[in-house]
Amino acid sequence: MALLLLIVQVHADSDKEFNIKPEGKETVELVDGDMKCSFSYECSGGSSESWSMSIIKEDKNHYICMFGRPNPPSYILFKDFTITFSKGSKHFTTVEMMDNRGAILINDQYKLANNQVVPAKNFGGQLALVTLNIRT
């Protein structure tokens, strides 16, 4: 997973590094033209961690927003989050989320509502990598 984030950072059209701190509540946004990726969260546990966010243009019809911890695992526990990714009036079409073990979260741990990803009742608090796709 660390290698994937490293490769993405090298080929990203736009990228940003940010710190997630225990007991933090913050919104991180990355804007590239008419594309906007946003991650709002509330967390606890662990210590301050460096994370990165990237927007990648795969081709003229496919865009990706990816963010996560470049050096997993994460020791932060997320109490709440809201994730969005849009290009003008278009919103993401697919989402993949991974926990600290590199396992893909199944959709009973998050839900898609109003063009946002939010935690579901079964969310265990672990989040290390998120990938959102837009196809226009």
MARSENU-500703 format. One line per 10 residues: for each residue x, y, z of N, C-alpha, C, O. Coordinates in nm, 4 decimals. Layout:
BEGIN
X:Y:Z:X:Y:Z:X:Y:Z:X:Y:Z; ...
This chain:
BEGIN
0.0824:-0.1183:0.0000:0.0000:0.0000:0.0000:0.0873:0.1254:0.0000:0.0541:0.2221:-0.0686; 0.1976:0.1268:0.0746:0.2859:0.2432:0.0777:0.3435:0.2690:-0.0603:0.3556:0.3842:-0.1018; 0.3788:0.1638:-0.1313:0.4330:0.1783:-0.2656:0.3286:0.2394:-0.3578:0.3622:0.3245:-0.4401; 0.2028:0.1981:-0.3462:0.0956:0.2529:-0.4277:0.0832:0.4033:-0.4057:0.0738:0.4785:-0.5027; 0.0830:0.4485:-0.2816:0.0735:0.5919:-0.2545:0.1956:0.6654:-0.3067:0.1824:0.7767:-0.3577; 0.3129:0.6071:-0.2957:0.4343:0.6697:-0.3454:0.4264:0.6858:-0.4967:0.4606:0.7923:-0.5481; 0.3829:0.5842:-0.5690:0.3698:0.5910:-0.7138:0.2681:0.6968:-0.7522:0.2920:0.7750:-0.8442; 0.1557:0.7006:-0.6834:0.0523:0.7981:-0.7123:0.1039:0.9388:-0.6909:0.0735:1.0275:-0.7707; 0.1817:0.9623:-0.5850:0.2326:1.0958:-0.5582:0.3243:1.1427:-0.6710:0.3245:1.2611:-0.7045; 0.4004:1.0538:-0.7287:0.4912:1.0911:-0.8362:0.4130:1.1288:-0.9616:0.4552:1.2180:-1.0352
0.2990:1.0625:-0.9879:0.2213:1.0850:-1.1091:0.0976:1.1712:-1.0864:0.0175:1.1874:-1.1785; 0.0801:1.2251:-0.9707:-0.0396:1.3028:-0.9394:-0.0378:1.4357:-1.0130:0.0670:1.4983:-1.0290; -0.1569:1.4782:-1.0579:-0.1714:1.6100:-1.1182:-0.1672:1.7169:-1.0099:-0.1215:1.8288:-1.0333; -0.2151:1.6817:-0.8924:-0.2178:1.7742:-0.7796:-0.2088:1.6923:-0.6519:-0.2753:1.5894:-0.6398; -0.1281:1.7360:-0.5569:-0.1206:1.6600:-0.4323:-0.0942:1.7539:-0.3145:-0.0500:1.8677:-0.3306; -0.1234:1.7009:-0.1950:-0.1139:1.7794:-0.0731:-0.0804:1.6869:0.0420:-0.1337:1.5763:0.0505; 0.0072:1.7310:0.1305:0.0351:1.6570:0.2532:-0.0323:1.7291:0.3684:-0.0404:1.8519:0.3702; -0.0806:1.6515:0.4647:-0.1454:1.7101:0.5817:-0.1237:1.6197:0.7014:-0.0912:1.5020:0.6862; -0.1418:1.6752:0.8212:-0.1252:1.5997:0.9456:-0.2612:1.5754:1.0093:-0.3464:1.6640:1.0153; -0.2786:1.4534:1.0561:-0.3962:1.4189:1.1343:-0.3492:1.4026:1.2775:-0.2566:1.3267:1.3059
-0.4142:1.4749:1.3671:-0.3740:1.4741:1.5081:-0.4826:1.4085:1.5927:-0.6012:1.4217:1.5625; -0.4429:1.3378:1.6985:-0.5426:1.2788:1.7892:-0.6352:1.3871:1.8443:-0.5947:1.5014:1.8653; -0.7573:1.3489:1.8664:-0.8612:1.4400:1.9155:-0.8841:1.5548:1.8181:-0.9321:1.6616:1.8562; -0.8491:1.5313:1.6920:-0.8660:1.6349:1.5912:-1.0018:1.6298:1.5239:-1.0657:1.5249:1.5160; -1.0437:1.7443:1.4761:-1.1656:1.7581:1.3972:-1.1339:1.8636:1.2925:-1.1136:1.9805:1.3253; -1.1296:1.8220:1.1658:-1.0782:1.9108:1.0625:-1.1359:1.8722:0.9267:-1.1896:1.7628:0.9089; -1.1235:1.9642:0.8320:-1.1564:1.9378:0.6923:-1.0335:1.9680:0.6089:-0.9731:2.0745:0.6220; -0.9964:1.8734:0.5225:-0.8841:1.8900:0.4311:-0.9408:1.8859:0.2902:-1.0174:1.7957:0.2560; -0.9028:1.9847:0.2076:-0.9523:1.9900:0.0703:-0.8355:2.0036:-0.0261:-0.7332:2.0652:0.0039; -0.8546:1.9441:-0.1422:-0.7600:1.9598:-0.2519:-0.8417:1.9983:-0.3742:-0.9355:1.9280:-0.4119
-0.8055:2.1108:-0.4361:-0.8783:2.1608:-0.5525:-0.7811:2.1690:-0.6690:-0.6694:2.2189:-0.6548; -0.8247:2.1196:-0.7842:-0.7463:2.1266:-0.9072:-0.8436:2.1615:-1.0192:-0.9152:2.0746:-1.0689; -0.8464:2.2880:-1.0589:-0.9429:2.3322:-1.1597:-1.0842:2.3162:-1.1062:-1.1181:2.3706:-1.0011; -1.1682:2.2400:-1.1803:-1.3050:2.2194:-1.1337:-1.3203:2.0889:-1.0554:-1.4323:2.0445:-1.0300; -1.2079:2.0272:-1.0171:-1.2117:1.9063:-0.9341:-1.1872:1.9441:-0.7891:-1.1018:2.0274:-0.7586; -1.2638:1.8814:-0.6998:-1.2483:1.9100:-0.5573:-1.2652:1.7801:-0.4794:-1.3656:1.7102:-0.4937; -1.1660:1.7489:-0.3970:-1.1693:1.6327:-0.3088:-1.1656:1.6861:-0.1657:-1.0831:1.7713:-0.1325; -1.2555:1.6354:-0.0815:-1.2677:1.6859:0.0546:-1.2792:1.5700:0.1531:-1.3499:1.4723:0.1279; -1.2086:1.5822:0.2662:-1.2105:1.4822:0.3723:-1.2281:1.5544:0.5054:-1.1361:1.6205:0.5536; -1.3464:1.5417:0.5645:-1.3734:1.5971:0.6970:-1.3734:1.4813:0.7944:-1.4282:1.3751:0.7650
-1.3125:1.5009:0.9100:-1.3014:1.3892:1.0041:-1.2973:1.4368:1.1480:-1.2685:1.5527:1.1779; -1.3274:1.3424:1.2356:-1.3085:1.3575:1.3792:-1.2419:1.2285:1.4245:-1.2878:1.1195:1.3900; -1.1327:1.2401:1.5025:-1.0562:1.1202:1.5363:-1.0037:1.1242:1.6794:-1.0128:1.2254:1.7489; -0.9484:1.0104:1.7206:-0.8864:0.9981:1.8525:-0.7741:0.8967:1.8435:-0.7539:0.8341:1.7394; -0.7010:0.8806:1.9531:-0.5965:0.7788:1.9606:-0.4731:0.8123:1.8810:-0.4679:0.9134:1.8111; -0.3725:0.7254:1.8922:-0.2505:0.7397:1.8149:-0.1722:0.8651:1.8470:-0.1828:0.9215:1.9559; -0.0933:0.9074:1.7495:-0.0158:1.0306:1.7604:-0.0305:1.1035:1.6277:-0.0943:1.0521:1.5359; 0.0268:1.2207:1.6165:0.0175:1.2973:1.4928:0.0760:1.2156:1.3771:0.1852:1.1599:1.3887; 0.0023:1.2089:1.2655:0.0448:1.1293:1.1499:0.0441:1.2138:1.0236:-0.0425:1.2993:1.0053; 0.1417:1.1891:0.9366:0.1454:1.2520:0.8047:0.0609:1.1705:0.7089:0.0759:1.0486:0.7006
-0.0278:1.2370:0.6365:-0.1124:1.1763:0.5345:-0.0932:1.2556:0.4057:-0.0409:1.3670:0.4084; -0.1351:1.1990:0.2937:-0.1287:1.2717:0.1671:-0.2581:1.2527:0.0897:-0.3282:1.1528:0.1063; -0.2885:1.3501:0.0050:-0.4082:1.3493:-0.0789:-0.3637:1.3854:-0.2200:-0.2827:1.4762:-0.2385; -0.4167:1.3141:-0.3200:-0.3797:1.3389:-0.4591:-0.5020:1.3350:-0.5489:-0.5971:1.2609:-0.5241; -0.4978:1.4166:-0.6542:-0.5955:1.4091:-0.7631:-0.5180:1.3705:-0.8873:-0.4184:1.4340:-0.9220; -0.5642:1.2660:-0.9540:-0.4971:1.2129:-1.0722:-0.5941:1.2140:-1.1892:-0.7091:1.1723:-1.1755; -0.5476:1.2619:-1.3047:-0.6272:1.2550:-1.4270:-0.5760:1.1359:-1.5064:-0.4698:1.1424:-1.5684; -0.6526:1.0263:-1.5041:-0.6138:0.9054:-1.5771:-0.6251:0.9272:-1.7280:-0.5349:0.8908:-1.8034; -0.7344:0.9857:-1.7709:-0.7553:1.0262:-1.9097:-0.8635:1.1333:-1.9085:-0.9059:1.1762:-1.8012; -0.9092:1.1773:-2.0255:-1.0035:1.2899:-2.0281:-1.1378:1.2583:-1.9643:-1.2154:1.3500:-1.9376
-1.1678:1.1312:-1.9389:-1.2964:1.0924:-1.8811:-1.2854:1.0240:-1.7456:-1.3871:0.9826:-1.6899; -1.1648:1.0110:-1.6911:-1.1474:0.9360:-1.5666:-1.0544:1.0110:-1.4722:-0.9398:1.0401:-1.5063; -1.1054:1.0421:-1.3523:-1.0312:1.1142:-1.2503:-1.0351:1.0357:-1.1200:-1.1330:0.9673:-1.0901; -0.9275:1.0463:-1.0430:-0.9171:0.9735:-0.9165:-0.8753:1.0712:-0.8068:-0.7890:1.1566:-0.8271; -0.9380:1.0570:-0.6910:-0.8903:1.1227:-0.5697:-0.8476:1.0104:-0.4764:-0.9257:0.9196:-0.4478; -0.7257:1.0165:-0.4299:-0.6739:0.9137:-0.3405:-0.6091:0.9825:-0.2215:-0.5338:1.0786:-0.2374; -0.6387:0.9328:-0.1025:-0.5688:0.9842:0.0142:-0.5515:0.8746:0.1166:-0.6276:0.7779:0.1216; -0.4489:0.8925:0.1983:-0.4199:0.7937:0.3007:-0.2868:0.8205:0.3666:-0.2235:0.9239:0.3455; -0.2469:0.7258:0.4456:-0.1216:0.7329:0.5198:-0.0128:0.6672:0.4353:-0.0216:0.5476:0.4076; 0.0904:0.7425:0.3932:0.1964:0.6847:0.3104:0.2760:0.5751:0.3809:0.3324:0.4874:0.3155
0.2808:0.5800:0.5145:0.3567:0.4808:0.5907:0.2626:0.4082:0.6868:0.2624:0.4363:0.8067; 0.1829:0.3152:0.6347:0.0888:0.2450:0.7224:0.1618:0.1605:0.8252:0.2801:0.1324:0.8057; 0.0997:0.1195:0.9305:-0.0432:0.1406:0.9555:-0.0677:0.2749:1.0215:0.0254:0.3427:1.0651; -0.1945:0.3120:1.0281:-0.2370:0.4308:1.0997:-0.2811:0.3889:1.2394:-0.3443:0.2847:1.2569; -0.2478:0.4697:1.3370:-0.2892:0.4407:1.4742:-0.4027:0.5326:1.5180:-0.4442:0.5310:1.6339; -0.4518:0.6120:1.4244:-0.5644:0.7005:1.4496:-0.6932:0.6195:1.4397:-0.7060:0.5325:1.3535; -0.7873:0.6479:1.5270:-0.9210:0.5893:1.5181:-1.0174:0.7006:1.4780:-1.0266:0.8034:1.5450; -1.0879:0.6790:1.3696:-1.1814:0.7795:1.3200:-1.3177:0.7591:1.3838:-1.3777:0.6522:1.3731; -1.3655:0.8639:1.4505:-1.4984:0.8611:1.5113:-1.6049:0.8923:1.4070:-1.7146:0.8365:1.4099; -1.5712:0.9826:1.3143:-1.6661:1.0259:1.2126:-1.5876:1.0784:1.0933:-1.4740:1.1231:1.1091
-1.6465:1.0737:0.9741:-1.5848:1.1308:0.8556:-1.6907:1.1570:0.7492:-1.7978:1.0964:0.7491; -1.6581:1.2484:0.6593:-1.7370:1.2738:0.5390:-1.6372:1.2950:0.4266:-1.5445:1.3749:0.4397; -1.6558:1.2231:0.3152:-1.5645:1.2306:0.2020:-1.6450:1.2677:0.0779:-1.7505:1.2095:0.0526; -1.5958:1.3644:0.0002:-1.6593:1.4012:-0.1261:-1.5524:1.4183:-0.2334:-1.4365:1.4476:-0.2038; -1.5936:1.3994:-0.3587:-1.5069:1.4229:-0.4732:-1.5970:1.4598:-0.5897:-1.6877:1.3844:-0.6249; -1.5721:1.5758:-0.6497:-1.6572:1.6195:-0.7600:-1.5735:1.6870:-0.8671:-1.4651:1.7390:-0.8407; -1.6264:1.6849:-0.9882:-1.5691:1.7561:-1.1026:-1.6850:1.8326:-1.1641:-1.7656:1.7766:-1.2385; -1.6925:1.9609:-1.1322:-1.8074:2.0395:-1.1760:-1.9334:1.9816:-1.1139:-1.9443:1.9722:-0.9917; -2.0282:1.9428:-1.1977:-2.1533:1.8857:-1.1465:-2.1471:1.7330:-1.1358:-2.2431:1.6710:-1.0901; -2.0367:1.6722:-1.1770:-2.0205:1.5265:-1.1698:-1.9637:1.4884:-1.0339:-1.8783:1.5582:-0.9791
-2.0121:1.3769:-0.9803:-1.9641:1.3288:-0.8510:-1.9049:1.1894:-0.8681:-1.9260:1.1245:-0.9705; -1.8305:1.1438:-0.7672:-1.7633:1.0150:-0.7771:-1.8630:0.9024:-0.8053:-1.9801:0.9092:-0.7678; -1.8128:0.7996:-0.8720:-1.8984:0.6859:-0.9075:-1.8633:0.5608:-0.8287:-1.9497:0.4761:-0.8062; -1.7389:0.5476:-0.7865:-1.6990:0.4318:-0.7061:-1.6064:0.4769:-0.5942:-1.5404:0.5805:-0.6029; -1.6036:0.3958:-0.4886:-1.5158:0.4229:-0.3752:-1.4577:0.2909:-0.3264:-1.5271:0.1893:-0.3222; -1.3310:0.2931:-0.2897:-1.2657:0.1799:-0.2232:-1.1961:0.2350:-0.1004:-1.1291:0.3381:-0.1056; -1.2132:0.1643:0.0102:-1.1523:0.2068:0.1355:-1.0806:0.0877:0.1975:-1.1302:-0.0248:0.1930; -0.9629:0.1132:0.2558:-0.8845:0.0075:0.3183:-0.8597:0.0397:0.4647:-0.8469:0.1558:0.5036; -0.8533:-0.0665:0.5454:-0.8221:-0.0482:0.6870:-0.6719:-0.0606:0.7085:-0.5962:-0.0669:0.6116; -0.6279:-0.0643:0.8327:-0.4852:-0.0676:0.8652:-0.4154:-0.1965:0.8237:-0.2930:-0.1981:0.8100
-0.4889:-0.3025:0.8038:-0.4304:-0.4306:0.7608:-0.4231:-0.4410:0.6092:-0.3705:-0.5390:0.5565; -0.4753:-0.3410:0.5382:-0.4777:-0.3445:0.3929:-0.6002:-0.4145:0.3382:-0.6102:-0.4367:0.2175; -0.6945:-0.4499:0.4260:-0.8180:-0.5151:0.3827:-0.9168:-0.4085:0.3343:-0.9301:-0.3019:0.3945; -0.9850:-0.4398:0.2252:-1.0858:-0.3487:0.1726:-1.2076:-0.3523:0.2634:-1.2584:-0.4592:0.2972; -1.2538:-0.2338:0.3025:-1.3732:-0.2257:0.3861:-1.4950:-0.2652:0.3031:-1.5124:-0.2186:0.1905; -1.5772:-0.3498:0.3589:-1.6989:-0.3875:0.2885:-1.8045:-0.2802:0.3122:-1.7953:-0.2023:0.4071; -1.9044:-0.2772:0.2253:-1.9961:-0.1644:0.2273:-2.0914:-0.1605:0.3462:-2.1773:-0.0725:0.3507; -2.0805:-0.2516:0.4425:-2.1593:-0.2356:0.5647:-2.0862:-0.1455:0.6655:-2.1391:-0.1159:0.7726; -1.9625:-0.1018:0.6299:-1.8860:-0.0138:0.7184:-1.8928:0.1329:0.6758:-1.8516:0.2218:0.7502; -1.9447:0.1568:0.5567:-1.9630:0.2941:0.5096:-2.0870:0.2980:0.4213:-2.1339:0.1952:0.3726
-2.1388:0.4184:0.4018:-2.2540:0.4312:0.3129:-2.2368:0.5534:0.2238:-2.1708:0.6510:0.2596; -2.2977:0.5446:0.1080:-2.2969:0.6535:0.0120:-2.4306:0.7243:0.0224:-2.5357:0.6626:0.0048; -2.4269:0.8530:0.0509:-2.5498:0.9304:0.0646:-2.5249:1.0725:0.0169:-2.4297:1.1372:0.0606; -2.6096:1.1211:-0.0723:-2.5989:1.2596:-0.1211:-2.4586:1.2919:-0.1719:-2.4023:1.3960:-0.1380; -2.4025:1.2027:-0.2532:-2.2690:1.2200:-0.3116:-2.1591:1.2322:-0.2075:-2.0587:1.2997:-0.2302; -2.1779:1.1666:-0.0926:-2.0785:1.1653:0.0137:-2.0591:1.0226:0.0628:-2.1487:0.9389:0.0523; -1.9404:0.9966:0.1165:-1.9138:0.8717:0.1865:-1.9105:0.9056:0.3348:-1.8391:0.9967:0.3768; -1.9878:0.8321:0.4140:-1.9938:0.8527:0.5595:-1.9863:0.7164:0.6273:-2.0156:0.6153:0.5635; -1.9481:0.7108:0.7539:-1.9401:0.5805:0.8218:-2.0793:0.5219:0.8455:-2.1756:0.5938:0.8721; -2.0866:0.3905:0.8349:-2.2090:0.3184:0.8690:-2.1983:0.2680:1.0125:-2.0951:0.2842:1.0776
-2.3030:0.2087:1.0595:-2.3093:0.1611:1.1979:-2.1961:0.0634:1.2311:-2.1481:0.0621:1.3445; -2.1527:-0.0179:1.1349:-2.0506:-0.1205:1.1592:-1.9065:-0.0720:1.1401:-1.8135:-0.1521:1.1500; -1.8863:0.0572:1.1130:-1.7516:0.1089:1.0915:-1.6682:0.0906:1.2177:-1.7105:0.1295:1.3266; -1.5491:0.0310:1.2031:-1.4629:-0.0002:1.3169:-1.3626:0.1072:1.3534:-1.2843:0.0881:1.4464; -1.3622:0.2203:1.2829:-1.2724:0.3297:1.3172:-1.1398:0.3288:1.2436:-1.0653:0.4266:1.2503; -1.1082:0.2196:1.1729:-0.9802:0.2106:1.1030:-0.9942:0.2524:0.9572:-1.0831:0.2072:0.8851; -0.9035:0.3403:0.9169:-0.9022:0.3888:0.7805:-0.7581:0.4233:0.7465:-0.6939:0.4992:0.8191; -0.7062:0.3681:0.6365:-0.5680:0.3956:0.5986:-0.5539:0.4433:0.4559:-0.4560:0.5104:0.4235; -0.6511:0.4101:0.3672:-0.6431:0.4486:0.2271:-0.7831:0.4589:0.1691:-0.8669:0.3716:0.1918; -0.8089:0.5667:0.0933:-0.9375:0.5865:0.0267:-0.9109:0.6222:-0.1186:-0.8241:0.7044:-0.1480
-0.9857:0.5601:-0.2100:-0.9760:0.5908:-0.3524:-1.1164:0.6165:-0.4053:-1.2054:0.5329:-0.3902; -1.1360:0.7331:-0.4679:-1.2642:0.7713:-0.5282:-1.2421:0.7887:-0.6776:-1.1388:0.8417:-0.7186; -1.3369:0.7451:-0.7597:-1.3273:0.7549:-0.9051:-1.4431:0.8352:-0.9612:-1.5572:0.8215:-0.9171; -1.4120:0.9205:-1.0604:-1.5139:0.9909:-1.1392:-1.4923:0.9520:-1.2844:-1.3810:0.9598:-1.3362; -1.5987:0.9106:-1.3484:-1.5973:0.8869:-1.4940:-1.7013:0.9803:-1.5548:-1.8188:0.9776:-1.5179; -1.6556:1.0630:-1.6487:-1.7481:1.1595:-1.7097:-1.7947:1.1127:-1.8450:-1.8729:1.1816:-1.9106
